[in-house]
Amino acid sequence: MMDVGKLIVVDIRYDQTRVAVLEDGELVEFYMEDDEKQGLVGNIYRGRVVNVLPGMQAAFVDIGLEKNAFLYAGDINADNTVFDFGDKGNGREIKEISLRDIIREGQEITVQILKESMGTKGARVTTHITLPGRYVVLMPTLNYVGVSRRIDDEEERQRLRKIAEAIKPENMGIIVRTAARGKQPEDLVPDIQVLCRLWARIKESEKEGQVPRLLHKDESLLYRTVRDIFCPDVDRLIINDYYHYQKVVELVKTISPSLVGRVEYADAQRNLFEIYGIDSKIEKAIQKKVWLKSGGYIVIDVTEALTVIDVNTGKFVGKASLEDTAFRTNLEAAEEIAHQIRLRDIGGIIIIDFIDMAEEEHKKKVLEVLEQALKKDRTKTNLVGLTGLGLVELTRKKVRPRLSTAFLKPCPYCNGTGRVYSEATVIAKIEKELERLFSANEAWGALVEVHPSVAHAWEEDKEALEQLETTLKKRICIRADENLHVEESRIQLLKGPGDLEKSFRFS
């Protein structure tokens, strides 16, 4: 089913909320949240400092989660109203002050989660609290005014900045969001008032209670979707749960009355993700290889430090010259790479290895296409440019784990390498294990159960098997079991030929 324009599809069932954003039928963003396991980014906690590491310019804070949160010195508010520096500050920047002069172990502080826990790392937190509304973000611990970079009209930026400076609360900061484009002061003021009341409640709840504890939980995925994504550029928002449909309508009436008519309820029996082919699109979004329409493809390799994207011509051979083939493939790949980065929510350092091009004009054009395509992404991305090796480097803000982590887990056999031991390596390991077992036990022989491919490889090399039996002076019997993984084996020591007969009789 093809839909032109921008569409938000919300599927709620089995205590799970799934949100898909489609543009002209293509899946561009996907979010998922369980009722029991909601996202943590934006949550505010009263925590206790458990460890201060001046050498790393960081501290670890217990906020009640499984892993202690990581507080970097740059994320500590230098305002004396938040931290008491005594006479240590003297107007100096935080990086010039010893961290132990700012915070101490055992100290209670209020922090907000910036990035969720990823892998072995705990959540990253900050004392720079931000409270997002529909049109503005309130920063109660900073005195600052900013305007969303996605508003590129300089005249509109200046207009909104003047409005923000006139209506911002004293000694607080606000950032004007993209949704405020074209809005007047009377549209922004209610937003600020609600957020100020929220901050007052948070400050009040700081005063008493056990530490660590949650002070404020960020809104649900459905609420954030309406607040942050459901803007005038969205043609429809379709939801298959009537109760939540009513809640969405009420919310939209409050924050964007003009969009109420674009909210639609779909029969709960209809599988919206199947109708719009979203499940199959998600399947493709977690694959390593992505095919381009021309026949070329890109390969996305994710490591802990960075993501590497390689571009290949594949089946595309072109019609003119090698340079033209490379150029056309790279242009198509640039669009698809921007799409995949946004869809997969890839963050951190990203390196792109485009096909080599000789003409500088072609290189410039590919970078322009990539930069333009990246502008569709709501998450901040910085295109650094070409490295000395001709690779394209960019960085993207990392907030939550990648899309793939919601559906995939590390392979227990390959440990994330994407490879398993060859049959010959598995056989060599079994031979060593047999040597160890026979040296420690009295036995006539052994029955070895292995995957069929390993059994076939072992039986094919009869000379090696006979040599093993001669060396060990034991009888070795091999049996294939298709239920075993290629790296798995089971070894049963045998006291005599009778044990072997029994084993085969009861198998």
C-alpha positions in Angstrom: 0.0 0.0 0.0 1.6 3.2 -1.2 0.9 6.5 0.6 2.2 9.8 -0.8 3.3 12.4 1.8 4.3 11.9 5.4 2.4 9.4 7.6 2.7 8.3 11.2 1.4 4.8 12.0 0.9 3.8 15.7 0.4 0.2 16.6 -0.6 -0.6 20.2 -1.0 -4.1 21.3 0.2 -6.6 24.0 1.4 -3.7 26.2 3.8 -2.5 23.5 3.7 0.7 21.5 5.3 0.8 18.0 5.5 4.0 16.0 6.6 4.2 12.4 7.1 7.3 10.3 6.8 6.9 6.6 7.6 9.4 3.8 6.2 8.6 0.4 5.8 5.0 1.5 9.3 4.6 2.8 10.0 3.9 6.4 12.3 6.7 7.8 11.9 6.4 11.5 10.9 3.6 13.9 10.4 3.6 17.7 9.2 0.9 20.1 8.4 1.0 23.8 7.1 -1.6 26.2 4.9 -0.6 29.1 7.3 -2.3 31.5 10.5 -1.1 29.9 10.1 2.6 28.8 13.0 4.7 27.5 15.1 6.5 30.1 16.3 9.5 28.2 14.9 12.7 29.7 14.2 11.2 33.1 15.4 13.3 36.1 16.8 11.6 39.2 18.1 12.6 42.6 21.3 10.7 42.8 24.4 10.2 45.0 28.0 10.6 43.8 29.7 7.3 44.4 33.1 8.0 42.7 35.0 11.0 41.5 37.8 10.5 39.0 39.7 13.7 38.4 42.0 12.0 35.9 39.0 11.2 33.7 37.3 14.5 34.5 34.2 12.5 35.3 32.2 11.0 38.2 29.9 8.1 38.7 26.5 8.7 40.1 24.1 6.2 41.6 20.6 7.0 40.3 19.1 3.6 41.2 19.7 1.8 37.9 21.6 -1.4 37.3 24.7 0.5 36.4 26.0 3.8 37.9 25.5 6.8 35.6 28.5 8.6 34.1 28.7 12.4 34.7 31.3 14.2 32.5 32.8 17.4 33.8 31.5 19.3 30.8 28.0 18.3 31.7 28.2 19.9 35.2 26.5 23.3 35.6 29.0 25.9 36.7 26.3 28.2 38.1 26.8 28.8 41.8 23.1 28.4 42.3 23.5 24.7 41.4 26.9 23.9 42.9 28.7 25.7 45.7 32.3 26.3 44.6 33.2 28.4 47.6 36.3 30.5 46.7 37.6 27.7 44.4 35.8 29.0 41.3 37.0 32.6 40.9 35.1 32.8 37.6 37.2 30.0 36.0 35.8 27.4 33.6 35.0 24.0 35.0 37.9 22.4 33.0 40.3 24.6 34.9 39.0 23.5 38.3 39.8 20.1 40.0 36.7 18.0 39.8 37.0 17.2 43.5 36.6 20.9 44.2 33.2 20.8 42.4 31.6 17.6 43.6 32.5 15.1 46.3 31.7 11.4 46.9 28.5 11.0 48.8 27.0 14.3 47.6 23.4 14.4 46.5 22.8 15.9 43.0 19.9 16.2 40.5 20.7 14.8 37.1 19.0 14.1 33.8 19.7 11.2 31.5 21.3 12.3 28.2 22.1 8.9 26.7 20.8 5.5 27.6 23.0 2.7 28.9 24.7 1.1 25.9 26.7 -2.2 26.1 28.9 -2.1 29.2 28.5 1.6 29.7 26.0 3.1 32.1 23.7 6.0 31.2 25.3 9.4 30.6 23.8 12.2 32.7 24.0 15.9 33.0 23.1 18.6 35.6 21.9 20.9 32.7 18.2 20.0 33.0 16.1 20.5 29.9 12.3 20.3 29.8 10.8 20.0 26.3 7.4 21.4 25.4 5.7 21.7 22.0 7.3 24.9 20.9 10.1 25.5 23.4 12.6 23.7 25.5 13.0 25.2 29.0 16.5 25.1 30.5 15.9 26.1 34.2 19.6 25.9 35.1 21.0 28.0 32.3 20.4 31.6 31.2 20.4 31.2 27.5 18.3 31.8 24.4 18.5 29.6 21.3 16.6 28.8 18.1 16.4 25.4 16.4 19.0 25.1 13.6 16.3 23.4 11.5 14.7 26.9 11.0 17.1 28.1 8.3 15.3 31.4 7.4 17.5 34.0 9.1 14.7 36.6 9.3 12.4 34.1 11.0 15.2 33.0 13.4 15.8 36.6 14.5 12.1 37.2 14.9 11.7 34.1 17.2 14.9 35.0 19.1 13.4 38.4 20.0 10.2 36.8 21.1 12.1 34.3 23.2 14.2 37.0 24.9 11.1 39.0 25.7 9.1 36.1 27.3 11.8 33.9 28.8 11.6 33.5 32.7 14.3 35.4 34.6 17.6 33.5 35.1 16.3 30.6 32.9 17.0 29.7 29.3 14.8 28.6 26.4 15.4 27.0 23.0 12.7 27.7 20.4 11.8 24.5 18.6 11.2 23.9 14.9 7.4 23.6 15.5 7.4 27.3 16.6 8.1 28.5 13.0 5.5 31.2 12.3 4.1 31.3 15.8 3.4 34.3 18.0 4.3 35.1 21.6 0.8 34.0 22.8 1.5 30.6 21.3 4.7 30.1 23.2 3.8 31.6 26.6 1.4 28.8 27.7 4.2 26.3 26.9 6.7 28.1 29.1 4.2 28.4 32.0 3.5 24.7 32.0 7.2 23.9 32.0 7.9 26.3 34.8 5.2 24.7 36.9 6.8 21.3 36.2 10.2 22.6 37.2 8.7 23.9 40.5 7.3 20.5 41.3 10.7 18.9 40.5 12.5 21.3 42.8 10.0 20.6 45.6 10.4 16.9 45.3 14.2 17.3 45.6 13.8 18.2 49.3 12.7 14.9 50.8 12.8 11.2 50.0 15.3 8.4 49.8 18.3 8.8 47.4 18.6 7.6 44.7 15.1 8.2 43.4 13.2 9.2 40.3 12.1 12.9 40.4 10.4 13.1 36.9 9.7 10.5 34.3 9.7 11.7 30.7 6.4 11.3 28.8 5.4 8.1 27.0 6.4 7.3 23.4 2.9 8.1 22.2 2.9 11.6 23.9 6.4 12.4 22.6 5.3 11.4 19.1 2.5 13.8 19.2 4.6 16.5 20.8 7.8 16.2 18.7 6.8 14.5 15.4 3.2 15.3 14.6 3.6 18.7 12.9 1.9 20.4 10.0 4.1 18.5 7.5 2.5 15.2 8.6 -0.5 14.3 6.5 -2.0 11.7 8.8 -1.6 10.0 12.1 -3.2 6.5 12.2 -3.7 4.6 15.4 -5.3 1.2 16.1 -6.3 1.6 19.7 -9.5 3.5 20.4 -8.7 4.4 24.0 -5.3 5.9 23.0 -6.9 7.4 19.9 -9.2 9.5 22.2 -6.2 10.5 24.3 -4.3 11.6 21.2 -7.2 13.7 20.0 -7.5 15.4 23.3 -3.7 16.1 23.4 -3.7 17.4 19.8 -6.7 19.7 20.6 -4.5 21.2 23.3 -1.2 21.7 21.5 -2.1 21.7 17.8 -5.9 22.2 17.3 -5.5 22.6 13.5 -4.2 19.0 13.2 -7.1 17.2 14.9 -8.7 16.3 11.6 -5.5 14.4 10.6 -5.8 11.9 13.4 -7.5 8.7 12.3 -8.6 5.6 14.2 -8.2 2.2 12.4 -10.1 -0.9 13.4 -8.1 -2.7 16.1 -8.4 -6.0 14.1 -6.4 -4.5 11.3 -2.7 -5.1 11.4 -1.5 -1.7 10.3 2.2 -2.7 10.1 1.2 -5.4 7.7 -1.0 -3.2 5.6 1.8 -0.6 5.1 4.5 -3.3 4.8 6.3 -1.9 7.8 7.4 -5.3 9.3 9.2 -6.2 6.1 10.9 -2.8 6.0 12.1 -3.3 9.5 13.6 -6.7 8.5 15.6 -5.0 5.8 16.7 -2.2 8.2 18.5 -4.7 10.4 20.4 -6.4 7.6 24.1 -5.7 7.0 23.7 -5.3 3.2 21.3 -2.9 1.6 20.7 -3.1 -2.1 20.3 0.0 -4.3 17.8 0.3 -7.1 20.6 0.4 -9.7 22.0 -2.9 -8.6 24.8 -1.5 -6.4 24.8 -2.0 -2.6 26.1 -0.6 0.6 27.4 -2.7 3.6 27.0 -1.3 7.1 29.4 -2.6 9.7 28.9 -1.5 13.3 31.7 -1.6 15.9 31.8 -0.2 19.4 33.9 2.8 18.4 32.3 3.7 15.0 30.2 2.6 12.1 31.7 1.9 8.7 29.6 2.1 5.5 31.1 0.7 2.3 29.7 1.4 -1.2 30.0 -1.2 -4.0 28.8 -1.2 -7.6 27.5 -4.8 -7.3 25.4 -5.7 -10.4 25.5 -2.1 -11.8 28.0 -1.9 -14.7 27.0 1.4 -16.1 26.8 2.4 -19.8 29.5 5.1 -20.2 32.7 4.8 -18.2 34.1 3.6 -14.9 34.1 7.1 -13.6 30.4 7.6 -14.6 29.5 4.2 -13.0 31.2 5.1 -9.7 29.6 8.6 -9.7 26.1 7.4 -10.3 26.4 4.6 -7.7 27.8 7.1 -5.2 25.0 9.5 -5.8 22.3 6.9 -5.2 24.3 5.5 -2.2 24.5 9.0 -0.6 20.7 9.3 -0.5 20.3 5.7 0.9 23.1 6.1 3.5 21.3 9.2 4.9 18.1 7.3 5.0 19.7 4.2 6.7 21.5 6.4 9.3 18.2 8.0 10.3 16.1 4.8 10.2 18.7 2.7 12.1 19.3 5.6 14.6 23.1 5.2 14.1 25.1 7.5 16.3 28.7 8.4 17.0 31.4 8.4 14.4 30.4 7.3 10.9 32.9 6.6 8.2 31.7 6.2 4.6 33.9 4.6 1.9 32.5 5.7 -1.4 33.7 4.3 -4.7 36.9 6.1 -5.8 36.2 9.0 -8.2 38.8 10.9 -10.1 36.9 14.1 -10.8 36.7 16.7 -8.0 33.4 18.0 -9.3 31.9 14.5 -8.8 33.3 14.3 -5.3 31.8 17.7 -4.5 28.4 16.7 -5.9 28.2 13.5 -3.9 29.0 15.4 -0.7 26.3 17.9 -1.5 23.7 15.2 -2.1 24.7 13.5 1.2 24.5 16.8 3.1 21.1 17.7 1.7 19.7 14.2 2.5 21.0 14.4 6.1 18.9 17.6 6.6 15.7 15.5 6.8 17.0 13.9 10.0 15.7 15.4 13.3 18.9 14.3 15.1 21.9 16.6 14.9 24.4 15.3 12.3 27.7 17.0 11.5 29.3 16.2 8.1 33.1 16.7 8.7 34.2 16.1 5.1 36.8 14.0 3.4 39.7 12.5 5.3 43.2 12.2 4.0 42.4 8.7 2.7 39.4 9.9 0.8 36.9 8.6 3.3 33.8 10.7 4.3 33.6 11.3 8.0 30.5 12.4 9.9 29.2 12.4 13.4 25.6 12.0 14.7 24.3 12.6 18.1 24.0 9.3 20.0 21.0 9.2 22.3 19.6 5.7 22.5 20.7 2.2 21.3 20.5 1.5 17.5 17.4 0.0 16.0 19.1 -3.4 15.6 19.6 -3.7 19.4 15.8 -3.8 19.8 15.5 -6.9 17.6 18.9 -8.6 17.7 21.2 -10.0 20.3 24.9 -11.0 20.0 25.3 -14.5 18.6 26.3 -16.9 21.4 28.5 -18.8 19.1 30.4 -16.2 17.1 30.3 -13.5 19.9 29.5 -10.8 17.3 32.2 -11.6 14.8 29.7 -12.9 12.2 31.8 -16.0 11.7 31.9 -19.5 13.2 34.8 -22.0 13.4 35.4 -24.1 10.3 34.9 -27.8 10.4 38.7 -28.4 10.4 39.1 -26.1 13.4 36.2 -27.9 15.3 37.8 -31.3 14.6 41.2 -30.1 15.8 39.6 -28.9 19.1 37.8 -32.2 19.6 41.0 -34.1 19.0 42.7 -32.1 21.8 39.8 -32.7 24.1 40.0 -36.4 23.4 43.7 -36.4 24.3 42.9 -34.7 27.6 40.0 -37.1 28.4 41.9 -40.3 27.6 44.9 -39.1 29.7 42.7 -38.6 32.7 40.3 -41.6 32.3 40.6 -45.3 31.6 38.5 -46.0 28.5 38.3 -48.3 25.5 37.2 -45.5 23.2 34.8 -42.7 22.7 31.6 -41.8 20.8 31.7 -38.3 19.4 28.5 -36.6 18.3 28.9 -33.6 16.0 27.0 -31.5 13.4 26.6 -33.4 10.1 29.0 -31.1 8.2 31.7 -31.8 10.8 31.0 -35.6 10.7 31.2 -35.5 6.9 34.5 -33.6 6.9 36.0 -36.0 9.5 34.9 -39.2 7.7 36.2 -37.8 4.4 39.7 -37.7 5.9 39.9 -41.3 6.9 43.7 -41.3 7.1 43.7 -38.6 9.8 41.0 -40.4 11.8 43.0 -43.7 11.6 46.1 -41.9 12.6 44.3 -40.4 15.6 43.1 -43.8 16.7 46.6 -45.2 16.3 48.2 -42.4 18.3 45.7 -42.6 21.1 45.3 -46.4 20.9 41.6 -45.9 21.3 38.5 -46.5 19.1 36.8 -43.3 17.9 33.3 -43.5 16.6 31.6 -40.5 15.0 27.8 -39.9 14.9 26.1 -36.9 13.1 23.4 -35.0 15.0 21.6 -32.3 13.0 20.3 -30.7 16.2 23.9 -29.7 17.2 25.4 -26.4 16.2 28.4 -26.6 13.9 30.7 -25.7 16.8 29.1 -28.0 19.3 30.1 -31.6 20.1 29.2 -34.3 22.7 31.8 -36.8 23.8 30.8 -40.1 25.6 33.7 -42.3 26.9 33.2 -46.0 26.3 34.4 -48.8 28.5 34.2 -51.4 25.8 32.4 -52.5 22.5 29.3 -53.2 24.5 28.9 -49.6 25.5 29.1 -48.6 21.8 26.3 -51.1 20.9 24.1 -49.8 23.7 24.6 -46.2 22.6 23.5 -46.9 19.1 20.6 -49.1 20.2 19.1 -46.4 22.4 19.8 -43.5 20.1 
